[in-house]
Amino acid sequence: MAARKAKVALQNEVLLTVGKESSILTLGKNKVEVSADGKTVIAYTNHGVEVKAEAPVAAFFTTGEKRNAASFDLAKDFNGAVLNGVRIEQAKDGHLIITAKDSKVINMPLSEGNESVENWVCIGPSAETGKPLYVAPEDAGTMSWRKAQKYAYGLRCKGQEGVRLPTERELQQMFNNKAQIPNLNTDKWHKEHWSATSSNFGTCAQSKCLKDGTGGAVGKGAYLSVRLVRS
């Protein structure tokens, strides 16, 4: 691969590496690798990834001269590029916005101690925080509510920053976007998933089945499925 520096924006170096099998765009500490056919996108970032399944992807042009591999538009609010038909933007807060049709987007966090948290799926802005909401690629198992909270806390202590139970509103958001979430455990007796939202004076927590949307207040000692999130 032959690498070339593109521009500097927001005090972050932008580096483009174009190869036969894939192209890599580095925006400061963020890095995005796009396969030659544009079908696989790997985003290496700790700031979140927002995915937009839209087409066609409009290229950025700063000179009026079209470029085959990529084009750049480095503005005040974001850094942007198009690689192999995939539009990549870095928002002002650092999170990535990837616009692509029929592409598999994989998120690979970069921070030390966080390597085991990979392939988390972004389902859009969190209903609570407004930041990109990431859902773990699989359930953490079945356990009581308090054990689930303790489990998430243990992961945070090991460096997996922000890992937690979803709130009730975020759990509803997960149900609304269930088609994007892999490996949902919805067929067994413990088909409901815990939320972090307590009810009934703290004796219960809200739950929801991500298959049919049913659920409600459940005693915290019950064993339900756990799917962690980050935002």
KEKE-3310 file (N, C-alpha, C; in steps of 0.2 Angstrom, whole numbers, plus 5000, padded with zeros to 4 digits):
npx = (5004:5002:5005:4998:4998:4984:4977:4976:4965:4955:4965:4969:4978:4976:4976:4978:4977:4979:4975:4975:4966:4960:4956:4962:4957:4963:4959:4964:4964:4955:4952:4947:4944:4940:4934:4939:4928:4918:4910:4913:4916:4927:4928:4939:4938:4935:4925:4913:4901:4890:4879:4872:4861:4861:4859:4862:4880:4886:4900:4913:4920:4933:4940:4934:4939:4937:4940:4945:4947:4945:4939:4940:4933:4937:4930:4924:4916:4917:4928:4929:4926:4926:4927:4929:4915:4909:4904:4912:4912:4919:4912:4911:4912:4920:4914:4911:4903:4895:4891:4883:4877:4871:4882:4893:4896:4909:4913:4928:4934:4948:4955:4966:4965:4952:4950:4943:4930:4922:4915:4903:4886:4880:4865:4860:4857:4857:4842:4842:4855:4858:4870:4879:4872:4878:4876:4880:4887:4882:4872:4876:4873:4862:4855:4852:4846:4854:4866:4869:4871:4882:4891:4892:4899:4911:4917:4919:4928:4939:4943:4933:4926:4911:4902:4886:4870:4855:4844:4826:4820:4830:4830:4818:4821:4831:4822:4815:4824:4828:4831:4844:4852:4863:4861:4851:4843:4829:4820:4819:4813:4818:4817:4815:4824:4834:4832:4840:4832:4824:4809:4793:4797:4810:4811:4809:4813:4812:4808:4810:4804:4814:4809:4795:4791:4784:4783:4788:4787:4799:4804:4819:4827:4824:4830:4835:4838:4854:4859:4872:4876:4883:4887)
npy = (4994:5011:5025:5042:5058:5068:5080:5092:5094:5101:5099:5086:5073:5068:5053:5044:5028:5018:5003:4987:4978:4984:5000:5013:5025:5037:5047:5057:5049:5040:5027:5020:5006:5001:4988:4984:4982:4989:4982:4978:4986:4992:5000:5008:5014:5024:5033:5031:5025:5030:5023:5025:5018:5022:5027:5035:5036:5052:5060:5070:5085:5096:5103:5102:5093:5076:5062:5045:5035:5041:5056:5072:5083:5094:5102:5114:5108:5094:5080:5073:5060:5049:5032:5020:5020:5022:5033:5043:5051:5062:5068:5083:5080:5069:5056:5044:5045:5034:5031:5020:5008:4992:4987:4979:4985:4985:4988:4992:4995:5005:5008:5004:4988:4987:4978:4967:4970:4970:4972:4978:4984:4999:5007:5019:5036:5037:5035:5041:5048:5054:5051:5040:5024:5009:4991:4976:4962:4949:4941:4942:4932:4924:4931:4937:4954:4962:4955:4957:4970:4971:4963:4971:4982:4976:4974:4987:4991:4984:4991:4992:5004:5013:5002:4995:4991:4993:5007:5008:5015:5014:5000:4998:5005:4996:4985:4991:4991:4978:4970:4973:4968:4955:4938:4937:4931:4924:4914:4905:4902:4912:4924:4937:4953:4962:4979:4994:5001:5004:5000:5000:5004:5001:4987:4980:4979:4986:4976:4968:4958:4955:4950:4950:4962:4962:4964:4971:4976:4966:4956:4959:4948:4938:4928:4934:4937:4946:4960:4970:4988:5002:5020)
npz = (5000:4996:5005:5009:5015:5018:5023:5037:5050:5063:5071:5070:5062:5045:5036:5022:5016:5002:4995:4985:4991:5001:5008:5019:5031:5041:5054:5065:5080:5076:5065:5049:5040:5024:5013:4996:4988:4995:5004:5017:5032:5044:5059:5069:5084:5099:5101:5096:5083:5071:5060:5044:5033:5018:5001:4985:4988:4991:4985:4992:4986:4984:4975:4962:4954:4951:4960:4960:4970:4983:4991:4999:5012:5022:5035:5047:5057:5055:5049:5033:5021:5006:5004:4993:4989:5001:5013:5025:5040:5052:5066:5076:5089:5089:5086:5073:5058:5047:5031:5021:5009:5011:5017:5029:5045:5056:5073:5081:5096:5103:5115:5128:5137:5133:5123:5121:5119:5105:5089:5092:5090:5083:5086:5083:5090:5107:5117:5129:5132:5120:5113:5102:5103:5108:5106:5114:5105:5109:5121:5139:5147:5158:5173:5190:5193:5201:5200:5187:5187:5195:5187:5175:5181:5185:5173:5168:5178:5173:5162:5152:5147:5151:5149:5152:5159:5148:5149:5153:5142:5132:5131:5124:5113:5108:5105:5095:5085:5083:5072:5069:5078:5083:5088:5097:5112:5113:5114:5125:5142:5149:5141:5142:5144:5155:5161:5166:5174:5189:5198:5207:5220:5221:5222:5211:5193:5176:5162:5146:5132:5118:5107:5105:5112:5124:5142:5158:5175:5185:5198:5206:5209:5200:5186:5172:5154:5149:5140:5137:5135:5128:5128)
capx = (5000:5006:5001:4999:4995:4979:4976:4976:4959:4953:4972:4970:4981:4972:4981:4974:4981:4975:4977:4971:4961:4956:4958:4962:4957:4965:4957:4967:4965:4950:4954:4942:4946:4935:4936:4939:4921:4914:4905:4915:4919:4929:4929:4943:4937:4932:4921:4906:4900:4883:4878:4867:4861:4858:4862:4869:4884:4889:4907:4915:4924:4935:4943:4930:4942:4935:4945:4942:4948:4943:4939:4940:4931:4938:4927:4924:4912:4919:4932:4925:4930:4923:4932:4926:4908:4907:4905:4915:4913:4920:4909:4915:4913:4924:4911:4911:4896:4897:4885:4884:4872:4873:4889:4894:4900:4911:4916:4933:4937:4955:4958:4969:4960:4945:4951:4938:4924:4922:4909:4897:4882:4877:4858:4858:4858:4853:4836:4844:4861:4859:4876:4878:4871:4881:4874:4885:4886:4879:4870:4881:4870:4856:4857:4848:4847:4860:4872:4870:4874:4889:4895:4894:4904:4917:4919:4921:4934:4944:4944:4928:4923:4904:4898:4881:4863:4852:4838:4820:4819:4835:4828:4813:4825:4834:4817:4813:4830:4830:4834:4851:4856:4864:4861:4846:4840:4821:4816:4819:4809:4821:4817:4815:4830:4834:4834:4843:4827:4820:4802:4790:4801:4817:4811:4808:4816:4808:4811:4806:4806:4816:4806:4788:4790:4781:4787:4786:4791:4800:4808:4826:4830:4823:4835:4833:4844:4857:4863:4875:4876:4888:4885)
capy = (5000:5018:5030:5049:5062:5072:5087:5093:5097:5100:5098:5079:5072:5064:5049:5039:5022:5015:4997:4983:4974:4988:5007:5014:5032:5038:5054:5058:5043:5036:5023:5016:5002:4999:4984:4986:4982:4993:4978:4978:4993:4991:5007:5008:5021:5024:5038:5029:5025:5030:5020:5027:5014:5026:5027:5034:5040:5057:5061:5076:5088:5102:5106:5101:5087:5070:5057:5038:5031:5045:5063:5075:5089:5095:5108:5116:5103:5087:5078:5069:5056:5044:5027:5014:5020:5022:5040:5043:5058:5062:5073:5088:5077:5063:5050:5043:5044:5030:5031:5015:5003:4985:4986:4977:4989:4982:4993:4989:5000:5005:5009:4998:4985:4986:4975:4961:4973:4972:4970:4981:4987:5005:5007:5026:5040:5034:5039:5044:5052:5057:5049:5034:5018:5002:4985:4970:4957:4944:4941:4941:4926:4925:4932:4942:4961:4964:4952:4960:4977:4969:4961:4977:4986:4973:4975:4994:4991:4981:4995:4992:5010:5014:4996:4995:4989:4998:5010:5006:5018:5011:4993:4999:5006:4989:4981:4994:4990:4971:4967:4975:4966:4948:4933:4938:4925:4926:4908:4902:4904:4919:4927:4944:4956:4967:4986:4997:5006:5001:5001:4997:5006:4998:4980:4977:4982:4985:4971:4968:4953:4959:4947:4953:4968:4962:4964:4975:4975:4960:4956:4959:4941:4934:4927:4936:4938:4952:4962:4976:4993:5008:5026)
capz = (5000:4996:5010:5007:5020:5015:5026:5044:5052:5070:5074:5069:5055:5041:5033:5018:5013:4997:4993:4981:4994:5006:5009:5026:5032:5048:5056:5072:5083:5073:5059:5046:5034:5019:5008:4990:4986:5000:5008:5024:5035:5051:5062:5075:5087:5105:5101:5094:5076:5069:5054:5040:5027:5013:4994:4983:4993:4987:4986:4994:4981:4986:4969:4956:4950:4954:4962:4960:4976:4988:4990:5005:5013:5029:5037:5054:5061:5054:5043:5029:5015:5003:5002:4989:4989:5008:5015:5032:5043:5059:5069:5080:5096:5088:5084:5066:5054:5041:5026:5016:5008:5010:5020:5036:5048:5063:5077:5085:5101:5103:5121:5131:5141:5130:5116:5121:5117:5098:5085:5095:5085:5084:5083:5083:5096:5113:5119:5136:5131:5113:5110:5098:5107:5105:5109:5114:5100:5112:5128:5144:5150:5162:5180:5193:5191:5205:5198:5181:5188:5197:5181:5171:5185:5185:5166:5168:5182:5169:5157:5146:5149:5149:5149:5157:5157:5145:5153:5150:5135:5128:5129:5119:5107:5106:5102:5089:5080:5084:5066:5068:5084:5082:5093:5102:5115:5113:5113:5131:5147:5152:5135:5143:5145:5160:5160:5172:5177:5194:5199:5213:5226:5220:5223:5204:5187:5170:5157:5139:5127:5112:5101:5104:5115:5130:5148:5163:5181:5187:5204:5204:5211:5195:5181:5165:5150:5150:5135:5139:5130:5129:5124)
cpx = (5004:5002:5003:4995:4990:4979:4976:4969:4958:4959:4973:4973:4977:4977:4977:4979:4977:4978:4973:4965:4957:4959:4957:4962:4958:4963:4958:4968:4960:4953:4948:4945:4940:4938:4935:4932:4916:4909:4907:4919:4921:4931:4933:4942:4934:4927:4914:4905:4892:4883:4872:4867:4857:4862:4859:4873:4887:4896:4908:4920:4927:4939:4940:4933:4940:4941:4942:4942:4944:4943:4938:4936:4932:4936:4927:4921:4914:4924:4928:4929:4925:4928:4928:4918:4905:4909:4907:4915:4915:4917:4913:4917:4917:4921:4911:4904:4898:4891:4887:4878:4874:4880:4889:4899:4902:4915:4922:4936:4945:4958:4961:4965:4953:4945:4946:4931:4924:4916:4902:4893:4879:4870:4855:4859:4854:4847:4837:4849:4861:4865:4874:4877:4873:4878:4879:4883:4883:4877:4876:4879:4864:4858:4852:4850:4853:4866:4874:4873:4881:4894:4897:4899:4911:4921:4922:4928:4940:4946:4939:4924:4915:4899:4893:4875:4860:4846:4832:4819:4824:4833:4823:4816:4828:4828:4815:4818:4833:4833:4841:4855:4856:4863:4857:4843:4833:4817:4815:4814:4811:4822:4817:4822:4829:4835:4837:4838:4823:4813:4799:4795:4807:4817:4811:4812:4812:4812:4807:4809:4808:4813:4799:4786:4786:4786:4784:4790:4792:4805:4815:4830:4829:4829:4833:4839:4847:4861:4865:4875:4882:4885:4889)
cpy = (5006:5023:5037:5053:5067:5079:5086:5097:5096:5097:5090:5078:5067:5060:5044:5034:5019:5009:4993:4980:4979:4995:5009:5022:5033:5046:5054:5051:5038:5033:5019:5012:5000:4994:4987:4987:4986:4989:4977:4984:4991:4998:5006:5014:5019:5029:5037:5029:5025:5028:5022:5022:5018:5025:5032:5038:5046:5059:5068:5079:5095:5106:5106:5096:5081:5065:5050:5035:5035:5052:5066:5081:5090:5102:5109:5111:5096:5086:5073:5066:5051:5039:5021:5014:5021:5029:5039:5050:5057:5069:5077:5084:5071:5057:5050:5042:5040:5029:5026:5011:4996:4983:4983:4981:4986:4988:4989:4994:4999:5006:5003:4995:4984:4982:4969:4964:4975:4969:4973:4984:4993:5005:5014:5030:5037:5038:5043:5049:5056:5055:5042:5028:5012:4996:4980:4965:4950:4945:4939:4935:4928:4926:4937:4949:4963:4961:4955:4967:4976:4967:4967:4981:4983:4974:4982:4995:4988:4985:4996:4998:5011:5008:4996:4992:4995:5001:5007:5008:5015:5004:4993:5001:5000:4985:4984:4993:4983:4968:4968:4971:4958:4944:4934:4932:4927:4920:4904:4905:4911:4923:4935:4947:4961:4974:4988:5001:5002:5004:4998:4998:5003:4990:4976:4981:4981:4980:4971:4962:4957:4955:4949:4959:4968:4962:4969:4974:4968:4960:4955:4952:4936:4933:4928:4937:4945:4954:4969:4981:4998:5014:5032)
cpz = (5000:5000:5008:5013:5016:5017:5033:5046:5059:5074:5074:5062:5052:5036:5029:5015:5008:4994:4988:4984:4999:5006:5016:5027:5039:5050:5064:5075:5081:5067:5056:5040:5030:5014:5001:4986:4990:5004:5015:5026:5042:5053:5068:5079:5094:5106:5098:5086:5075:5062:5050:5034:5021:5006:4990:4988:4989:4990:4988:4988:4984:4980:4963:4952:4954:4955:4963:4967:4982:4987:4997:5006:5021:5032:5045:5059:5060:5049:5039:5023:5013:5001:4999:4990:4996:5011:5023:5034:5050:5062:5074:5087:5095:5086:5076:5064:5048:5037:5021:5015:5007:5012:5027:5039:5055:5067:5082:5090:5101:5110:5125:5137:5139:5124:5115:5119:5109:5095:5088:5090:5087:5081:5083:5089:5102:5115:5126:5135:5125:5110:5106:5103:5104:5109:5108:5108:5102:5119:5133:5148:5154:5169:5183:5191:5195:5202:5191:5182:5190:5191:5177:5175:5185:5178:5165:5172:5178:5163:5151:5148:5146:5148:5154:5155:5153:5150:5149:5143:5130:5126:5124:5113:5104:5102:5095:5083:5081:5078:5065:5073:5083:5089:5099:5105:5117:5114:5119:5136:5150:5146:5136:5145:5151:5158:5166:5177:5182:5195:5205:5219:5226:5221:5216:5199:5181:5166:5151:5136:5121:5106:5100:5108:5121:5136:5153:5169:5184:5194:5203:5206:5205:5190:5174:5161:5150:5143:5136:5133:5132:5125:5126)
residu = (MET:ALA:ALA:ARG:LYS:ALA:LYS:VAL:ALA:LEU:GLN:ASN:GLU:VAL:LEU:LEU:THR:VAL:GLY:LYS:GLU:SER:SER:ILE:LEU:THR:LEU:GLY:LYS:ASN:LYS:VAL:GLU:VAL:SER:ALA:ASP:GLY:LYS:THR:VAL:ILE:ALA:TYR:THR:ASN:HIS:GLY:VAL:GLU:VAL:LYS:ALA:GLU:ALA:PRO:VAL:ALA:ALA:PHE:PHE:THR:THR:GLY:GLU:LYS:ARG:ASN:ALA:ALA:SER:PHE:ASP:LEU:ALA:LYS:ASP:PHE:ASN:GLY:ALA:VAL:LEU:ASN:GLY:VAL:ARG:ILE:GLU:GLN:ALA:LYS:ASP:GLY:HIS:LEU:ILE:ILE:THR:ALA:LYS:ASP:SER:LYS:VAL:ILE:ASN:MET:PRO:LEU:SER:GLU:GLY:ASN:GLU:SER:VAL:GLU:ASN:TRP:VAL:CYS:ILE:GLY:PRO:SER:ALA:GLU:THR:GLY:LYS:PRO:LEU:TYR:VAL:ALA:PRO:GLU:ASP:ALA:GLY:THR:MET:SER:TRP:ARG:LYS:ALA:GLN:LYS:TYR:ALA:TYR:GLY:LEU:ARG:CYS:LYS:GLY:GLN:GLU:GLY:VAL:ARG:LEU:PRO:THR:GLU:ARG:GLU:LEU:GLN:GLN:MET:PHE:ASN:ASN:LYS:ALA:GLN:ILE:PRO:ASN:LEU:ASN:THR:ASP:LYS:TRP:HIS:LYS:GLU:HIS:TRP:SER:ALA:THR:SER:SER:ASN:PHE:GLY:THR:CYS:ALA:GLN:SER:LYS:CYS:LEU:LYS:ASP:GLY:THR:GLY:GLY:ALA:VAL:GLY:LYS:GLY:ALA:TYR:LEU:SER:VAL:ARG:LEU:VAL:ARG:SER)
# end
